[in-house]
């Protein structure tokens, strides 16, 4: 956890809160058939008055959007009495205001945009707890800063390579399509660091098996391991300081986990997404070529360095009632392993924290027991 006001819950940090009870009043009706009733937000958390009919994992992501949009942390809307039940049952004024504002936002989208999610919390708040009503003279005459693109890519400029051309160049950059197809598994070990008082290297272990099984284990000797698993069909997150010890993924969050597991293996890159389109952008003053596509209800954007052809960044987003939940991974330090160039360093950032990974050892095409990808148990301290 980085300790900023925006942070809710970072890796290895002290949790503030997830169990909030703000929601979307839009007459959602019966819950989607693919979401079991026992994992619906209103059946997992208490005092959910309007954000009903969505899964608990989508509900938790929605809390991150509130924090990112307003620059506020959990305790500014919830009573911090040290228990999840306390967070849920209180009704502080900011929480009541949030419920009204989300209802207003939903009505604006319904009345003026045909129900499309054009206006979100971030549209007005822009990281502040109160939307500004007056333009800033200082900002008007200050040097122009480049604003990053929204999640949806703009149309490609003339001459931009197609998605297929960009992905072909990537496959060549990592060692060729034939070598990529020969990668059946890998095991990696290294360290990870987060932010805050517990910012020190701790062990991380990764097992992956083609075409789409993956487990990432963040070891923590004090608070307990953080485990993310996708077994090819289902996904789970087991983590300390959460209101749900083992959270099962559903809907778009499950789609995003599937995409990340598949894209671990370069040979999958041309088949993992649908409706792929290309564009261009800049990352750290370097030109990148972007490929964006869908994995079910998740939106995935891959940015490739124009010069090297290697993957620089992967951004995935999933819908929620109040905006899109984002996660971004930036890759670096590509090294050759058995004829393939694979990243040994990456940073994953999301609304609630940022984690840096650095691998020290990576082995390919080793036997990986299928039991590795079973549903994890509750978090336990690493010994």
C-alpha positions as a Markdown table, in Angstrom:
| # | Residue | x | y | z |
|---|---|---|---|---|
| 1 | Unk | 0.0 | 0.0 | 0.0 |
| 2 | Unk | 1.4 | 3.4 | -0.9 |
| 3 | Unk | -0.1 | 5.2 | 2.0 |
| 4 | Unk | -1.8 | 7.8 | -0.2 |
| 5 | Unk | -5.4 | 8.9 | 0.3 |
| 6 | Unk | -6.4 | 7.0 | -2.9 |
| 7 | Unk | -5.1 | 3.7 | -1.7 |
| 8 | Unk | -7.6 | 1.2 | -0.3 |
| 9 | Unk | -5.7 | -2.0 | -0.1 |
| 10 | Unk | -2.2 | -2.7 | -1.4 |
| 11 | Unk | -0.1 | -5.8 | -1.4 |
| 12 | Unk | 1.3 | -6.3 | 2.0 |
| 13 | Unk | -0.4 | -3.2 | 3.3 |
| 14 | Unk | -3.0 | -2.6 | 6.0 |
| 15 | Unk | -6.5 | -2.9 | 4.7 |
| 16 | Unk | -8.7 | 0.1 | 5.2 |
| 17 | Unk | -12.0 | -1.3 | 3.7 |
| 18 | Unk | -13.7 | -2.9 | 0.9 |
| 19 | Unk | -17.2 | -3.6 | 2.3 |
| 20 | Unk | -19.0 | -0.4 | 1.3 |
| 21 | Unk | -22.7 | -0.1 | 0.6 |
| 22 | Unk | -23.0 | 2.4 | -2.2 |
| 23 | Unk | -24.7 | 1.4 | -5.4 |
| 24 | Unk | -26.5 | 1.9 | -8.7 |
| 25 | Unk | -30.2 | 2.5 | -8.6 |
| 26 | Unk | -31.2 | 1.5 | -12.1 |
| 27 | Unk | -33.9 | -1.1 | -11.6 |
| 28 | Unk | -31.5 | -4.0 | -12.5 |
| 29 | Unk | -34.1 | -6.6 | -11.9 |
| 30 | Unk | -33.2 | -10.3 | -11.6 |
| 31 | Unk | -29.5 | -11.1 | -11.2 |
| 32 | Unk | -27.7 | -12.5 | -14.3 |
| 33 | Unk | -28.0 | -16.2 | -14.5 |
| 34 | Unk | -24.2 | -16.8 | -14.7 |
| 35 | Unk | -23.7 | -15.3 | -11.2 |
| 36 | Unk | -24.6 | -17.6 | -8.4 |
| 37 | Unk | -26.9 | -16.0 | -5.8 |
| 38 | Unk | -24.5 | -16.8 | -3.0 |
| 39 | Unk | -21.8 | -14.5 | -4.4 |
| 40 | Unk | -24.0 | -11.5 | -5.3 |
| 41 | Unk | -22.9 | -8.4 | -3.5 |
| 42 | Unk | -26.1 | -8.1 | -1.5 |
| 43 | Unk | -25.8 | -11.6 | -0.2 |
| 44 | Unk | -22.1 | -11.3 | 0.8 |
| 45 | Unk | -22.0 | -7.7 | 2.2 |
| 46 | Unk | -24.5 | -6.0 | 4.6 |
| 47 | Unk | -26.4 | -2.8 | 4.0 |
| 48 | Unk | -26.1 | -2.9 | 0.2 |
| 49 | Unk | -29.1 | -0.7 | -0.7 |
| 50 | Unk | -28.7 | -0.1 | -4.4 |
| 51 | Unk | -25.7 | -1.8 | -5.8 |
| 52 | Unk | -27.4 | -5.1 | -6.2 |
| 53 | Unk | -27.3 | -7.9 | -8.8 |
| 54 | Unk | -23.6 | -7.7 | -9.4 |
| 55 | Unk | -21.0 | -10.2 | -8.1 |
| 56 | Unk | -18.9 | -9.6 | -5.0 |
| 57 | Unk | -15.7 | -9.3 | -7.0 |
| 58 | Unk | -17.2 | -6.6 | -9.3 |
| 59 | Unk | -18.5 | -4.8 | -6.1 |
| 60 | Unk | -15.0 | -4.7 | -4.7 |
| 61 | Unk | -13.6 | -3.3 | -7.9 |
| 62 | Unk | -16.3 | -0.6 | -7.8 |
| 63 | Unk | -14.9 | 0.5 | -4.4 |
| 64 | Unk | -11.6 | 1.1 | -6.1 |
| 65 | Unk | -13.2 | 3.4 | -8.7 |
| 66 | Unk | -14.8 | 5.5 | -5.9 |
| 67 | Unk | -11.4 | 5.9 | -4.3 |
| 68 | Unk | -9.6 | 6.7 | -7.6 |
| 69 | Unk | -12.3 | 9.2 | -8.8 |
| 70 | Unk | -12.5 | 11.2 | -5.5 |
| 71 | Unk | -9.0 | 10.8 | -4.0 |
| 72 | Unk | -10.6 | 9.6 | -0.8 |
| 73 | Unk | -9.8 | 6.5 | 1.2 |
| 74 | Unk | -12.3 | 4.1 | 2.9 |
| 75 | Unk | -12.4 | 5.7 | 6.3 |
| 76 | Unk | -13.6 | 9.0 | 4.8 |
| 77 | Unk | -16.8 | 7.3 | 3.9 |
| 78 | Unk | -17.0 | 4.6 | 6.5 |
| 79 | Unk | -16.6 | 4.3 | 10.2 |
| 80 | Unk | -13.3 | 2.7 | 11.0 |
| 81 | Unk | -14.1 | 0.4 | 14.0 |
| 82 | Unk | -11.8 | -2.4 | 13.0 |
| 83 | Unk | -14.4 | -4.8 | 11.7 |
| 84 | Unk | -15.8 | -5.4 | 8.3 |
| 85 | Unk | -19.3 | -5.4 | 9.7 |
| 86 | Unk | -18.7 | -1.9 | 11.1 |
| 87 | Unk | -17.7 | -0.6 | 7.7 |
| 88 | Unk | -20.8 | -2.1 | 6.1 |
| 89 | Unk | -23.4 | -1.0 | 8.7 |
| 90 | Unk | -22.5 | 2.6 | 9.3 |
| 91 | Unk | -24.2 | 5.3 | 7.3 |
| 92 | Unk | -22.0 | 8.3 | 7.4 |
| 93 | Unk | -23.0 | 11.3 | 5.3 |
| 94 | Unk | -20.4 | 10.8 | 2.5 |
| 95 | Unk | -21.8 | 7.3 | 1.9 |
| 96 | Unk | -25.3 | 8.6 | 1.7 |
| 97 | Unk | -24.1 | 11.3 | -0.7 |
| 98 | Unk | -22.3 | 8.7 | -2.8 |
| 99 | Unk | -25.5 | 6.7 | -3.2 |
| 100 | Unk | -27.4 | 9.8 | -4.4 |
| 101 | Unk | -24.6 | 10.8 | -6.8 |
| 102 | Unk | -24.4 | 7.3 | -8.4 |
| 103 | Unk | -28.2 | 7.4 | -8.9 |
| 104 | Unk | -27.9 | 10.8 | -10.6 |
| 105 | Unk | -25.1 | 9.5 | -12.8 |
| 106 | Unk | -27.1 | 6.5 | -13.9 |
| 107 | Unk | -30.1 | 8.7 | -14.7 |
| 108 | Unk | -28.0 | 11.0 | -16.8 |
| 109 | Unk | -26.7 | 8.1 | -18.8 |
| 110 | Unk | -30.1 | 6.7 | -19.2 |
| 111 | Unk | -31.9 | 9.9 | -20.2 |
| 112 | Unk | -29.2 | 11.5 | -22.4 |
| 113 | Unk | -27.0 | 8.7 | -23.7 |
| 114 | Unk | -29.4 | 5.8 | -24.2 |
| 115 | Unk | -28.1 | 3.9 | -21.2 |
| 116 | Unk | -24.4 | 3.9 | -22.4 |
| 117 | Unk | -21.9 | 4.6 | -19.7 |
| 118 | Unk | -20.7 | 8.0 | -20.9 |
| 119 | Unk | -20.7 | 9.9 | -17.6 |
| 120 | Unk | -18.8 | 8.2 | -14.7 |
| 121 | Unk | -17.6 | 9.3 | -11.2 |
| 122 | Unk | -14.3 | 10.3 | -12.7 |
| 123 | Unk | -15.9 | 12.5 | -15.4 |
| 124 | Unk | -16.6 | 15.2 | -12.8 |
| 125 | Unk | -14.4 | 14.5 | -9.9 |
| 126 | Unk | -11.1 | 13.9 | -11.7 |
| 127 | Unk | -9.4 | 12.8 | -8.5 |
| 128 | Unk | -10.9 | 15.4 | -6.1 |
| 129 | Unk | -13.5 | 14.9 | -3.5 |
| 130 | Unk | -15.5 | 17.9 | -4.9 |
| 131 | Unk | -15.9 | 18.6 | -8.6 |
| 132 | Unk | -14.6 | 22.0 | -9.6 |
| 133 | Unk | -17.1 | 24.5 | -10.8 |
| 134 | Unk | -14.7 | 27.3 | -12.0 |
| 135 | Unk | -11.9 | 27.0 | -14.6 |
| 136 | Unk | -8.4 | 27.5 | -13.2 |
| 137 | Unk | -6.5 | 30.6 | -14.6 |
| 138 | Unk | -3.2 | 29.0 | -13.4 |
| 139 | Unk | -3.9 | 25.8 | -15.2 |
| 140 | Unk | -5.1 | 27.7 | -18.3 |
| 141 | Unk | -1.7 | 29.4 | -18.7 |
| 142 | Unk | 0.5 | 26.6 | -17.4 |
| 143 | Unk | 2.6 | 24.4 | -19.8 |
| 144 | Unk | 0.4 | 21.9 | -21.5 |
| 145 | Unk | 0.7 | 18.4 | -20.2 |
| 146 | Unk | 0.0 | 15.4 | -22.4 |
| 147 | Unk | -3.2 | 13.7 | -21.3 |
| 148 | Unk | -3.2 | 9.9 | -21.7 |
| 149 | Unk | -5.7 | 8.4 | -24.0 |
| 150 | Unk | -8.9 | 7.0 | -22.6 |
| 151 | Unk | -9.4 | 3.2 | -22.4 |
| 152 | Unk | -10.9 | 3.0 | -25.9 |
| 153 | Unk | -8.2 | 3.5 | -28.6 |
| 154 | Unk | -8.7 | 6.2 | -31.2 |
| 155 | Unk | -9.0 | 5.3 | -34.9 |
| 156 | Unk | -5.7 | 4.3 | -36.5 |
| 157 | Unk | -3.8 | 6.9 | -38.4 |
| 158 | Unk | -3.0 | 6.3 | -42.1 |
| 159 | Unk | 0.0 | 4.0 | -42.4 |
| 160 | Unk | -0.4 | 2.4 | -38.9 |
| 161 | Unk | 0.3 | -1.4 | -39.1 |
| 162 | Unk | -2.6 | -3.7 | -38.7 |
| 163 | Unk | -3.1 | -5.7 | -35.6 |
| 164 | Unk | -1.9 | -8.8 | -37.4 |
| 165 | Unk | 1.3 | -7.1 | -38.5 |
| 166 | Unk | 2.0 | -5.8 | -35.0 |
| 167 | Unk | 1.5 | -9.3 | -33.5 |
| 168 | Unk | 3.7 | -10.9 | -36.2 |
| 169 | Unk | 6.5 | -8.5 | -35.4 |
| 170 | Unk | 6.1 | -9.3 | -31.7 |
| 171 | Unk | 6.4 | -13.1 | -32.3 |
| 172 | Unk | 9.5 | -12.5 | -34.3 |
| 173 | Unk | 10.9 | -10.3 | -31.6 |
| 174 | Unk | 10.5 | -13.0 | -28.9 |
| 175 | Unk | 12.2 | -15.7 | -30.9 |
| 176 | Unk | 9.9 | -16.7 | -33.7 |
| 177 | Unk | 6.4 | -18.3 | -34.0 |
| 178 | Unk | 7.9 | -21.8 | -33.9 |
| 179 | Unk | 9.8 | -21.3 | -30.7 |
| 180 | Unk | 6.8 | -19.6 | -29.2 |
| 181 | Unk | 4.6 | -22.5 | -30.0 |
| 182 | Unk | 7.1 | -24.8 | -28.3 |
| 183 | Unk | 6.6 | -23.1 | -24.9 |
| 184 | Unk | 4.4 | -25.4 | -22.9 |
| 185 | Unk | 5.1 | -24.3 | -19.3 |
| 186 | Unk | 7.3 | -22.1 | -17.2 |
| 187 | Unk | 8.2 | -21.7 | -13.5 |
| 188 | Unk | 9.6 | -18.5 | -12.2 |
| 189 | Unk | 10.9 | -17.3 | -8.9 |
| 190 | Unk | 12.0 | -13.9 | -7.7 |
| 191 | Unk | 10.9 | -11.1 | -5.4 |
| 192 | Unk | 8.2 | -8.4 | -5.2 |
| 193 | Unk | 7.9 | -5.1 | -3.5 |
| 194 | Unk | 5.0 | -2.8 | -2.8 |
| 195 | Unk | 4.7 | 0.6 | -1.1 |
| 196 | Unk | 4.5 | 1.8 | 2.5 |
| 197 | Unk | 6.2 | 0.6 | 5.7 |
| 198 | Unk | 6.4 | -2.9 | 4.5 |
| 199 | Unk | 8.2 | -2.0 | 1.3 |
| 200 | Unk | 10.9 | -4.7 | 1.3 |
| 201 | Unk | 11.5 | -7.6 | -1.1 |
| 202 | Unk | 9.5 | -10.8 | -0.4 |
| 203 | Unk | 9.4 | -14.0 | -2.4 |
| 204 | Unk | 7.2 | -14.6 | -5.4 |
| 205 | Unk | 6.6 | -17.8 | -7.2 |
| 206 | Unk | 4.8 | -18.3 | -10.5 |
| 207 | Unk | 3.7 | -21.5 | -12.3 |
| 208 | Unk | 2.1 | -21.4 | -15.7 |
| 209 | Unk | 1.0 | -24.2 | -18.1 |
| 210 | Unk | -0.2 | -23.8 | -21.7 |
| 211 | Unk | -2.6 | -22.8 | -22.9 |
| 212 | Unk | -4.2 | -20.9 | -20.0 |
| 213 | Unk | -3.4 | -22.1 | -16.5 |
| 214 | Unk | -1.5 | -19.8 | -14.1 |
| 215 | Unk | -0.9 | -19.3 | -10.4 |
| 216 | Unk | 1.0 | -16.4 | -8.8 |
| 217 | Unk | 1.9 | -16.7 | -5.1 |
| 218 | Unk | 3.1 | -13.6 | -3.2 |
| 219 | Unk | 4.8 | -14.9 | 0.0 |
| 220 | Unk | 4.4 | -12.8 | 3.2 |
| 221 | Unk | 5.8 | -14.2 | 6.4 |
| 222 | Unk | 3.7 | -11.9 | 8.5 |
| 223 | Unk | 0.2 | -11.3 | 7.0 |
| 224 | Unk | -0.1 | -14.4 | 4.9 |
| 225 | Unk | 0.3 | -15.4 | 1.2 |
| 226 | Unk | -1.6 | -13.6 | -1.6 |
| 227 | Unk | -2.5 | -16.2 | -4.2 |
| 228 | Unk | -4.1 | -15.6 | -7.6 |
| 229 | Unk | -5.1 | -18.7 | -9.6 |
| 230 | Unk | -6.7 | -19.4 | -13.0 |
| 231 | Unk | -7.2 | -23.1 | -13.7 |
| 232 | Unk | -8.3 | -22.8 | -17.3 |
| 233 | Unk | -12.0 | -22.3 | -16.4 |
| 234 | Unk | -12.3 | -20.8 | -12.9 |
| 235 | Unk | -10.3 | -18.1 | -11.0 |
| 236 | Unk | -9.8 | -17.2 | -7.4 |
| 237 | Unk | -7.9 | -14.7 | -5.3 |
| 238 | Unk | -6.9 | -15.7 | -1.7 |
| 239 | Unk | -5.5 | -12.7 | 0.2 |
| 240 | Unk | -5.2 | -11.4 | 3.7 |
| 241 | Unk | -7.0 | -8.3 | 4.9 |
| 242 | Unk | -10.0 | -8.8 | 2.7 |
| 243 | Unk | -13.7 | -9.3 | 3.7 |
| 244 | Unk | -13.7 | -12.5 | 1.7 |
| 245 | Unk | -10.7 | -14.9 | 2.3 |
| 246 | Unk | -11.0 | -16.7 | -1.0 |
| 247 | Unk | -12.8 | -14.6 | -3.7 |
| 248 | Unk | -14.1 | -16.4 | -6.7 |
| 249 | Unk | -14.0 | -14.5 | -10.0 |
| 250 | Unk | -17.1 | -14.1 | -12.2 |
| 251 | Unk | -18.1 | -12.3 | -15.3 |
| 252 | Unk | -15.7 | -9.8 | -16.8 |
| 253 | Unk | -13.2 | -10.3 | -13.9 |
| 254 | Unk | -13.0 | -13.9 | -14.9 |
| 255 | Unk | -12.6 | -13.0 | -18.5 |
| 256 | Unk | -9.7 | -10.7 | -17.6 |
| 257 | Unk | -8.0 | -13.4 | -15.6 |
| 258 | Unk | -8.4 | -15.8 | -18.6 |
| 259 | Unk | -6.9 | -13.3 | -20.9 |
| 260 | Unk | -3.9 | -12.7 | -18.7 |
| 261 | Unk | -3.3 | -16.4 | -18.3 |
| 262 | Unk | -3.5 | -17.0 | -22.1 |
| 263 | Unk | -1.3 | -14.0 | -22.9 |
| 264 | Unk | 1.4 | -15.4 | -20.7 |
| 265 | Unk | 2.3 | -17.7 | -23.6 |
| 266 | Unk | 3.3 | -15.7 | -26.7 |
| 267 | Unk | 1.9 | -18.3 | -29.1 |
| 268 | Unk | -1.6 | -17.4 | -28.0 |
| 269 | Unk | -1.3 | -13.7 | -28.8 |
| 270 | Unk | -3.1 | -13.9 | -32.2 |
| 271 | Unk | -6.0 | -15.9 | -30.9 |
| 272 | Unk | -6.6 | -14.7 | -27.4 |
| 273 | Unk | -8.7 | -11.7 | -28.2 |
| 274 | Unk | -11.6 | -10.9 | -30.6 |
| 275 | Unk | -12.4 | -7.7 | -32.6 |
| 276 | Unk | -8.8 | -6.7 | -32.6 |
| 277 | Unk | -7.9 | -3.2 | -33.8 |
| 278 | Unk | -4.7 | -1.2 | -33.9 |
| 279 | Unk | -3.5 | 2.4 | -33.2 |
| 280 | Unk | -0.4 | 4.2 | -31.9 |
| 281 | Unk | 0.6 | 6.1 | -28.8 |
| 282 | Unk | 3.6 | 7.1 | -26.7 |
| 283 | Unk | 5.0 | 5.6 | -23.5 |
| 284 | Unk | 7.9 | 7.3 | -21.8 |
| 285 | Unk | 8.5 | 9.3 | -25.0 |
| 286 | Unk | 8.8 | 6.2 | -27.1 |
| 287 | Unk | 6.4 | 5.4 | -29.9 |
| 288 | Unk | 4.3 | 2.3 | -29.3 |
| 289 | Unk | 1.9 | 0.4 | -31.5 |
| 290 | Unk | -1.3 | -0.7 | -29.7 |
| 291 | Unk | -3.5 | -3.6 | -30.3 |
| 292 | Unk | -6.9 | -3.7 | -28.5 |
| 293 | Unk | -9.4 | -6.5 | -28.4 |
| 294 | Unk | -12.0 | -8.2 | -26.3 |
| 295 | Unk | -12.0 | -11.2 | -24.1 |
| 296 | Unk | -15.6 | -11.7 | -23.3 |
| 297 | Unk | -16.6 | -8.6 | -21.4 |
| 298 | Unk | -13.1 | -7.6 | -20.6 |
| 299 | Unk | -11.2 | -5.1 | -22.8 |
| 300 | Unk | -7.5 | -5.7 | -23.3 |
| 301 | Unk | -5.0 | -3.3 | -24.8 |
| 302 | Unk | -1.4 | -4.4 | -25.6 |
| 303 | Unk | 1.3 | -1.8 | -26.3 |
| 304 | Unk | 4.4 | -2.9 | -28.3 |
| 305 | Unk | 7.6 | -0.9 | -28.6 |
| 306 | Unk | 7.7 | 0.3 | -32.2 |
| 307 | Unk | 11.5 | -0.3 | -32.5 |
| 308 | Unk | 11.9 | -3.6 | -30.7 |
| 309 | Unk | 8.5 | -5.1 | -31.3 |
| 310 | Unk | 8.4 | -6.3 | -27.7 |
| 311 | Unk | 5.4 | -6.0 | -25.4 |
| 312 | Unk | 5.8 | -2.8 | -23.2 |
| 313 | Unk | 2.5 | -2.6 | -21.5 |
| 314 | Unk | -0.7 | -4.6 | -21.0 |
| 315 | Unk | -3.9 | -2.8 | -19.8 |
| 316 | Unk | -7.1 | -4.7 | -19.0 |
| 317 | Unk | -10.4 | -3.1 | -18.0 |
| 318 | Unk | -13.7 | -4.5 | -16.9 |
| 319 | Unk | -17.0 | -2.7 | -16.6 |
| 320 | Unk | -18.7 | -1.7 | -13.3 |
| 321 | Unk | -21.8 | 0.3 | -12.6 |
| 322 | Unk | -19.7 | 3.5 | -12.0 |
| 323 | Unk | -16.9 | 3.2 | -14.6 |
| 324 | Unk | -14.2 | 0.8 | -15.8 |
| 325 | Unk | -11.9 | -1.1 | -13.4 |
| 326 | Unk | -8.4 | -0.9 | -14.7 |
| 327 | Unk | -5.2 | -2.8 | -14.2 |
| 328 | Unk | -1.9 | -2.1 | -15.9 |
| 329 | Unk | 1.3 | -4.1 | -16.3 |
| 330 | Unk | 4.5 | -2.6 | -17.6 |
| 331 | Unk | 7.2 | -5.0 | -18.8 |
| 332 | Unk | 11.0 | -4.6 | -18.9 |
| 333 | Unk | 14.3 | -6.5 | -18.8 |
| 334 | Unk | 13.7 | -9.1 | -21.5 |
| 335 | Unk | 16.2 | -11.9 | -21.4 |
| 336 | Unk | 16.7 | -15.0 | -23.5 |
| 337 | Unk | 15.4 | -18.3 | -21.9 |
| 338 | Unk | 15.7 | -21.4 | -24.1 |
| 339 | Unk | 15.6 | -19.3 | -27.3 |
| 340 | Unk | 12.7 | -17.1 | -26.2 |
| 341 | Unk | 12.9 | -13.5 | -25.0 |
| 342 | Unk | 10.8 | -13.2 | -21.8 |
| 343 | Unk | 10.4 | -10.3 | -19.3 |
| 344 | Unk | 12.2 | -10.6 | -16.0 |
| 345 | Unk | 10.8 | -7.4 | -14.5 |
| 346 | Unk | 7.4 | -5.9 | -14.5 |
| 347 | Unk | 5.2 | -3.5 | -12.5 |
| 348 | Unk | 1.5 | -4.1 | -12.0 |
| 349 | Unk | -0.6 | -1.0 | -11.0 |
| 350 | Unk | -4.3 | -0.8 | -10.2 |
| 351 | Unk | -6.6 | 1.6 | -8.4 |
| 352 | Unk | -5.6 | 0.3 | -5.0 |
| 353 | Unk | -1.9 | -0.2 | -5.2 |
| 354 | Unk | 1.3 | -1.0 | -7.2 |
| 355 | Unk | 3.6 | -4.0 | -7.1 |
| 356 | Unk | 7.1 | -4.4 | -8.6 |
| 357 | Unk | 8.2 | -7.9 | -9.6 |
| 358 | Unk | 11.8 | -9.0 | -10.4 |
| 359 | Unk | 12.5 | -12.5 | -11.4 |
| 360 | Unk | 15.8 | -14.2 | -10.6 |
| 361 | Unk | 15.2 | -17.6 | -12.1 |
| 362 | Unk | 12.9 | -18.8 | -14.9 |
| 363 | Unk | 12.7 | -22.3 | -16.3 |
| 364 | Unk | 10.7 | -23.3 | -19.3 |
| 365 | Unk | 9.0 | -26.6 | -20.4 |
| 366 | Unk | 9.2 | -28.2 | -17.0 |
| 367 | Unk | 6.6 | -30.5 | -15.5 |
| 368 | Unk | 3.9 | -28.7 | -13.6 |
| 369 | Unk | 1.5 | -30.7 | -11.4 |
| 370 | Unk | -2.1 | -30.0 | -12.3 |
| 371 | Unk | -2.9 | -29.8 | -8.6 |
| 372 | Unk | -1.0 | -26.5 | -8.5 |
| 373 | Unk | -4.0 | -24.8 | -10.1 |
| 374 | Unk | -6.6 | -26.0 | -7.6 |
| 375 | Unk | -8.8 | -23.5 | -5.7 |
| 376 | Unk | -6.5 | -22.0 | -3.0 |
| 377 | Unk | -7.3 | -22.1 | 0.7 |
| 378 | Unk | -7.5 | -19.1 | 3.1 |
| 379 | Unk | -4.3 | -17.1 | 3.4 |
| 380 | Unk | -1.6 | -18.5 | 5.7 |
| 381 | Unk | 1.7 | -17.0 | 6.8 |
| 382 | Unk | 4.6 | -18.2 | 4.7 |
| 383 | Unk | 7.3 | -20.2 | 6.7 |
